[in-house]
Amino acid sequence: MGALHGITLLARFRAEGFAAFTATTSGFMNSLAPLIGIAMVAGLRPLLSGSPRMLVMHLLTTVVALLAPAAVSHAIARMWGREAQWLRYAVAYNWCQLAVTLLSVLLILVFMVSGGQPESLIGAILGVLCYWLTLSWFMLWRGLGLSRWRATLALVLLNMASGALILGPRLLAASDGFERFPG
């Protein structure tokens, strides 16, 4: 069984999909590789525009965005005694995040090619976001073996902490109380 099989099972909310993922350090690194590839392609824009500062900001934000969910979910798993299940969960999370990211990119491309209305794209992206949140909750519930209530709390903590880690530096840099770094 490969990652694609695991993704298709989990995408249909079937917990046996977790068995398709390799719960090792190399399995985790392999699950990050395609996400890093997408980030590198997205980083071409600031590179081609001649903005090394924006490229560095993009790369650093990407590293934080990719590792924050893993770090936060590990802390959650450790807090509730689910550390043994965490690595398989983290690998599955990354592969499913890749699938949802690719689906979002596909929706945007279809929208751009078809000349659709912005409202339809926003609706589709919101639908994907709601699905991703539901799938993320399911993976916390079944992958880490949390109660439904704890999975809900973990989902909120995971997203709030990851969001703060990703957006926090930009918000601090934009606020009046902090000087911007020379660039």
Disulfide bonds with the S-S distance in Angstrom:
none
